[in-house]
Amino acid sequence: MSTFTIFIALIIFVAFLLVVVIMVQNPKGGGLSSTFGGGGGQQMGGVKKTTDFLDKSTWTLAIVLLALILLSNIPIMGGSGATATDTFGDEPVQQTQMLDPTTTDTDTTGQGN
């Protein structure tokens, strides 16, 4: 298993966790924390801590996801710049040189007519 494949698997896993944590939250103050809140001023232990945990876990997972995405470029960009490798395999890819559009095939000196 290549390093890039491991990064992709980790990115998908963290993204799934981030979606789950975001879906548990409710933007109007409800969500998981309101389930344990009961009614009125009575609070069961940990309602505020549940909201804090969800908020901190959202930020942590977002930062981890960003770091994994940035780190996944290391295996792609690694090696020398002379040869490129296929992203999903280890086979070398032949690079083509871009031609200057101002020159033609018959004009090899680059001086024109």
N, CA, C and O of each residue as an XYZ file, in Angstrom:
452
protein
N       0.846     -1.161      0.000
C       0.000      0.000      0.000
C       0.903      1.240      0.000
O       1.822      1.353      0.812
N       0.631      2.140     -0.901
C       1.476      3.324     -1.020
C       1.105      4.371      0.032
O       0.040      4.304      0.646
N       1.983      5.315      0.222
C       1.755      6.379      1.193
C       0.562      7.232      0.793
O      -0.215      7.661      1.645
N       0.420      7.474     -0.491
C      -0.701      8.279     -0.974
C      -2.036      7.606     -0.652
O      -2.998      8.282     -0.288
N      -2.098      6.286     -0.784
C      -3.318      5.544     -0.491
C      -3.665      5.647      0.996
O      -4.836      5.767      1.359
N      -2.653      5.599      1.842
C      -2.879      5.734      3.279
C      -3.429      7.128      3.595
O      -4.355      7.266      4.394
N      -2.863      8.148      2.972
C      -3.353      9.513      3.185
C      -4.804      9.661      2.731
O      -5.609     10.299      3.410
N      -5.131      9.076      1.590
C      -6.505      9.165      1.078
C      -7.470      8.492      2.047
O      -8.547      9.024      2.316
N      -7.093      7.319      2.577
C      -7.955      6.618      3.531
C      -8.149      7.442      4.805
O      -9.260      7.518      5.329
N      -7.083      8.054      5.300
C      -7.185      8.889      6.493
C      -8.038     10.128      6.238
O      -8.822     10.527      7.098
N      -7.890     10.738      5.066
C      -8.679     11.924      4.721
C     -10.162     11.574      4.673
O     -10.990     12.329      5.183
N     -10.507     10.443      4.069
C     -11.912     10.034      3.990
C     -12.471      9.747      5.380
O     -13.608     10.115      5.677
N     -11.683      9.093      6.235
C     -12.125      8.778      7.588
C     -12.355     10.050      8.411
O     -13.379     10.173      9.082
N     -11.419     10.985      8.363
C     -11.552     12.235      9.125
C     -12.713     13.062      8.571
O     -13.439     13.690      9.343
N     -12.899     13.074      7.266
C     -14.014     13.821      6.673
C     -15.351     13.232      7.128
O     -16.293     13.976      7.402
N     -15.438     11.913      7.208
C     -16.655     11.266      7.690
C     -16.925     11.641      9.146
O     -18.057     11.963      9.505
N     -15.884     11.599      9.986
C     -16.045     11.992     11.384
C     -16.476     13.450     11.507
O     -17.310     13.784     12.348
N     -15.913     14.309     10.677
C     -16.273     15.727     10.702
C     -17.736     15.927     10.327
O     -18.423     16.741     10.944
N     -18.217     15.208      9.340
C     -19.624     15.298      8.944
C     -20.522     14.832     10.083
O     -21.549     15.455     10.354
N     -20.150     13.748     10.751
C     -20.959     13.236     11.862
C     -21.014     14.252     12.999
O     -22.086     14.510     13.546
N     -19.869     14.830     13.359
C     -19.837     15.802     14.455
C     -20.650     17.041     14.099
O     -21.334     17.590     14.963
N     -20.592     17.488     12.870
C     -21.354     18.669     12.455
C     -22.849     18.373     12.439
O     -23.655     19.227     12.808
N     -23.225     17.160     12.011
C     -24.641     16.810     11.966
C     -25.249     16.672     13.360
O     -26.452     16.876     13.521
N     -24.457     16.334     14.358
C     -24.957     16.209     15.721
C     -25.286     17.582     16.304
O     -26.177     17.708     17.143
N     -24.574     18.595     15.862
C     -24.794     19.947     16.377
C     -26.047     20.545     15.755
O     -26.439     20.190     14.643
N     -26.664     21.454     16.488
C     -27.808     22.188     15.976
C     -27.482     23.672     16.068
O     -27.120     24.137     17.149
N     -27.591     24.433     14.992
C     -27.184     25.839     15.032
C     -28.049     26.710     15.940
O     -27.625     27.806     16.306
N     -29.239     26.262     16.314
C     -30.117     27.071     17.156
C     -30.010     26.706     18.629
O     -30.900     27.037     19.412
N     -28.940     26.032     19.016
C     -28.752     25.708     20.422
C     -29.357     24.377     20.817
O     -29.307     24.006     21.990
N     -29.923     23.657     19.878
C     -30.512     22.358     20.174
C     -29.468     21.277     20.034
O     -28.401     21.349     20.644
N     -29.765     20.298     19.249
C     -28.804     19.232     18.990
C     -28.645     18.297     20.164
O     -29.583     18.103     20.937
N     -27.494     17.726     20.304
C     -27.228     16.740     21.334
C     -27.278     17.355     22.723
O     -27.722     16.708     23.671
N     -26.830     18.588     22.852
C     -26.798     19.209     24.167
C     -28.205     19.501     24.688
O     -28.406     19.466     25.902
N     -29.182     19.788     23.835
C     -30.535     20.071     24.297
C     -31.252     18.798     24.733
O     -32.187     18.859     25.531
N     -30.832     17.665     24.227
C     -31.437     16.411     24.617
C     -31.220     16.144     26.097
O     -32.106     15.602     26.758
N     -30.083     16.506     26.622
C     -29.755     16.266     28.015
C     -30.152     17.434     28.907
O     -30.012     17.340     30.126
N     -30.633     18.510     28.348
C     -30.907     19.719     29.114
C     -32.176     19.672     29.939
O     -32.276     20.384     30.938
N     -33.146     18.861     29.559
C     -34.396     18.854     30.292
C     -35.176     20.128     30.029
O     -35.082     20.700     28.943
N     -35.919     20.563     30.977
C     -36.706     21.769     30.797
C     -36.319     22.829     31.806
O     -35.685     22.524     32.815
N     -36.692     24.066     31.548
C     -36.449     25.159     32.481
C     -34.986     25.369     32.780
O     -34.132     25.227     31.904
N     -34.697     25.713     34.036
C     -33.329     25.999     34.454
C     -32.583     24.762     34.924
O     -31.400     24.840     35.257
N     -33.259     23.622     34.954
C     -32.618     22.408     35.439
C     -31.684     21.860     34.364
O     -32.070     21.721     33.203
N     -30.454     21.551     34.763
C     -29.485     21.001     33.824
C     -28.906     19.732     34.404
O     -28.511     19.689     35.569
N     -28.860     18.717     33.598
C     -28.155     17.508     34.009
C     -26.669     17.771     33.794
O     -26.300     18.605     32.967
N     -25.833     17.080     34.517
C     -24.401     17.334     34.443
C     -23.850     17.167     33.040
O     -24.072     16.137     32.404
N     -23.135     18.167     32.553
C     -22.388     18.035     31.314
C     -23.014     18.608     30.078
O     -22.488     18.384     28.988
N     -24.116     19.340     30.175
C     -24.719     19.911     28.967
C     -23.784     20.934     28.341
O     -23.572     20.910     27.129
N     -23.229     21.817     29.130
C     -22.282     22.812     28.623
C     -21.033     22.126     28.107
O     -20.460     22.534     27.097
N     -20.613     21.082     28.805
C     -19.420     20.357     28.378
C     -19.654     19.625     27.058
O     -18.726     19.471     26.263
N     -20.887     19.172     26.816
C     -21.192     18.509     25.541
C     -21.037     19.489     24.395
O     -20.457     19.153     23.362
N     -21.552     20.696     24.567
C     -21.427     21.717     23.522
C     -19.967     22.086     23.312
O     -19.521     22.234     22.174
N     -19.221     22.235     24.398
C     -17.796     22.549     24.282
C     -17.040     21.422     23.584
O     -16.166     21.673     22.755
N     -17.380     20.180     23.922
C     -16.714     19.039     23.294
C     -16.990     19.006     21.793
O     -16.074     18.791     20.999
N     -18.242     19.218     21.401
C     -18.586     19.199     19.975
C     -17.899     20.334     19.230
O     -17.448     20.157     18.098
N     -17.819     21.500     19.865
C     -17.163     22.650     19.239
C     -15.662     22.386     19.071
O     -15.106     22.618     17.997
N     -15.017     21.907     20.117
C     -13.586     21.623     20.046
C     -13.272     20.473     19.089
O     -12.265     20.508     18.382
N     -14.127     19.465     19.068
C     -13.871     18.347     18.151
C     -14.063     18.767     16.699
O     -13.370     18.259     15.817
N     -15.000     19.692     16.431
C     -15.180     20.196     15.069
C     -13.923     20.918     14.598
O     -13.437     20.674     13.493
N     -13.398     21.806     15.438
C     -12.189     22.539     15.071
C     -10.987     21.605     14.939
O     -10.180     21.756     14.022
N     -10.870     20.649     15.844
C      -9.739     19.706     15.789
C      -9.788     18.867     14.521
O      -8.776     18.706     13.839
N     -10.966     18.329     14.203
C     -11.086     17.511     12.995
C     -10.854     18.339     11.732
O     -10.269     17.842     10.769
N     -11.302     19.585     11.723
C     -11.079     20.445     10.554
C      -9.591     20.716     10.363
O      -9.097     20.700      9.235
N      -8.870     20.967     11.463
C      -7.427     21.219     11.364
C      -6.688     19.955     10.939
O      -5.761     20.023     10.132
N      -7.089     18.801     11.476
C      -6.457     17.537     11.085
C      -6.713     17.251      9.610
O      -5.815     16.795      8.902
N      -7.934     17.516      9.142
C      -8.254     17.294      7.724
C      -7.411     18.190      6.826
O      -6.886     17.729      5.812
N      -7.276     19.447      7.180
C      -6.447     20.364      6.395
C      -4.988     19.915      6.379
O      -4.337     19.951      5.335
N      -4.474     19.491      7.537
C      -3.089     19.028      7.610
C      -2.884     17.768      6.767
O      -1.866     17.643      6.086
N      -3.830     16.843      6.804
C      -3.703     15.624      5.996
C      -3.734     15.936      4.500
O      -3.003     15.328      3.718
N      -4.571     16.872      4.113
C      -4.638     17.245      2.693
C      -3.317     17.857      2.239
O      -2.813     17.548      1.159
N      -2.764     18.732      3.084
C      -1.484     19.340      2.721
C      -0.356     18.319      2.730
O       0.513     18.357      1.858
N      -0.352     17.413      3.691
C       0.697     16.394      3.771
C       0.585     15.346      2.666
O       1.578     14.711      2.312
N      -0.613     15.163      2.121
C      -0.774     14.163      1.061
C      -0.054     14.579     -0.219
O       0.164     13.744     -1.097
N       0.320     15.851     -0.342
C       1.052     16.311     -1.522
C       2.516     15.907     -1.485
O       3.171     15.910     -2.527
N       3.046     15.563     -0.332
C       4.454     15.183     -0.222
C       4.767     13.936     -1.050
O       5.739     13.952     -1.806
N       3.985     12.853     -0.941
C       4.296     11.693     -1.794
C       4.124     11.974     -3.280
O       4.826     11.390     -4.106
N       3.199     12.862     -3.627
C       2.977     13.183     -5.038
C       4.145     13.998     -5.580
O       4.646     13.722     -6.670
N       4.580     15.004     -4.819
C       5.621     15.904     -5.267
C       7.029     15.373     -4.979
O       8.014     15.936     -5.456
N       7.124     14.312     -4.216
C       8.427     13.786     -3.836
C       9.226     13.292     -5.032
O       8.662     13.027     -6.093
N      10.532     13.170     -4.865
C      11.393     12.716     -5.943
C      11.934     13.879     -6.739
O      11.755     15.039     -6.370
N      12.596     13.560     -7.834
C      13.190     14.613     -8.652
C      12.152     15.178     -9.608
O      11.149     14.531     -9.908
N      12.398     16.360    -10.069
C      11.471     17.010    -10.984
C      11.595     16.520    -12.416
O      10.775     16.882    -13.260
N      12.611     15.698    -12.714
C      12.840     15.254    -14.078
C      11.825     14.215    -14.523
O      11.442     14.186    -15.692
N      11.385     13.362    -13.607
C      10.432     12.327    -13.969
C       9.197     12.459    -13.114
O       9.283     12.769    -11.926
N       8.063     12.228    -13.710
C       6.807     12.248    -12.976
C       6.326     10.820    -12.828
O       6.627      9.969    -13.666
N       5.583     10.552    -11.771
C       5.026      9.216    -11.588
C       3.520      9.306    -11.620
O       2.926     10.340    -11.312
N       2.924      8.206    -11.998
C       1.475      8.128    -12.014
C       0.971      8.279    -10.582
O       1.553      7.695     -9.667
N      -0.076      9.033    -10.370
C      -0.566      9.316     -9.027
C      -1.021      8.051     -8.315
O      -0.793      7.917     -7.112
N      -1.647      7.135     -9.007
C      -2.195      5.953     -8.366
C      -1.317      4.722     -8.554
O      -1.720      3.628     -8.160
N      -0.164      4.861     -9.128
C       0.749      3.746     -9.308
C       2.173      4.243     -9.269
O       2.425      5.434     -9.087
N       3.091      3.335     -9.439
C       4.497      3.704     -9.396
C       5.144      3.659    -10.773
O       6.368      3.594    -10.886
N       4.328      3.694    -11.815
C       4.866      3.641    -13.166
C       5.269      5.045    -13.608
O       4.516      5.998    -13.406
N       6.459      5.180    -14.213
C       6.855      6.503    -14.704
C       5.978      6.944    -15.867
O       5.552      6.130    -16.686
N       5.723      8.208    -15.925
C       4.917      8.782    -16.994
C       5.834      9.595    -17.876
O       6.637     10.391    -17.390
N       5.708      9.388    -19.200
C       6.556     10.129    -20.125
C       6.061     11.562    -20.202
O       4.881     11.809    -20.453
N       6.971     12.508    -19.984
C       6.602     13.912    -20.059
C       6.863     14.423    -21.468
O       7.836     14.039    -22.117
N       5.979     15.293    -21.924
C       6.157     15.897    -23.239
C       6.585     17.341    -23.044
O       6.160     18.018    -22.108
N       7.433     17.790    -23.950
C       7.917     19.162    -23.880
C       6.946     20.051    -24.625
O       6.517     19.711    -25.728
N       6.592     21.179    -24.044
C       5.689     22.113    -24.700
C       6.468     22.901    -25.738
O       7.581     23.363    -25.488
N       5.863     23.044    -26.900
C       6.506     23.772    -27.987
C       6.129     25.240    -27.931
O       5.037     25.603    -27.496
N       7.039     26.063    -28.374
C       6.785     27.494    -28.453
C       5.849     27.736    -29.638
O       6.178     27.338    -30.755
N       4.703     28.370    -29.432
C       3.745     28.533    -30.533
C       4.229     29.499    -31.616
O       3.644     29.544    -32.699
N       5.279     30.268    -31.349
C       5.745     31.220    -32.365
C       6.651     30.546    -33.380
O       6.877     31.103    -34.454
N       7.175     29.372    -33.079
C       8.040     28.666    -34.032
C       7.238     27.601    -34.754
O       6.228     27.116    -34.243
N       7.692     27.242    -35.940
C       7.051     26.180    -36.709
C       8.016     25.013    -36.827
O       9.171     25.109    -36.414
N       7.541     23.915    -37.390
C       8.383     22.736    -37.546
C       9.538     22.991    -38.517
O      10.620     22.429    -38.343
N       9.328     23.822    -39.526
C      10.379     24.067    -40.513
C      11.365     25.115    -40.020
O      12.490     25.174    -40.517
N      10.979     25.930    -39.070
C      11.859     26.979    -38.558
C      12.581     26.444    -37.315
O      12.053     26.533    -36.206
N      13.763     25.900    -37.496
C      14.505     25.307    -36.380
C      15.495     26.286    -35.777
O      16.023     26.029    -34.695
N      15.760     27.397    -36.442
C      16.730     28.345    -35.918
C      16.091     29.365    -34.972
O      16.791     29.989    -34.175
N      14.777     29.538    -35.053
C      14.091     30.486    -34.205
C      14.257     31.922    -34.657
O      13.864     32.839    -33.936
N      14.845     32.149    -35.862
C      15.081     33.496    -36.332
C      13.995     33.975    -37.287
O      13.990     35.148    -37.660
N      13.096     33.123    -37.684
C      12.022     33.542    -38.593
C      12.502     33.527    -40.046
O      13.481     32.852    -40.365
N      11.820     34.266    -40.929
C      12.145     34.279    -42.366
C      13.300     35.103    -42.670
O      13.692     35.211    -43.832
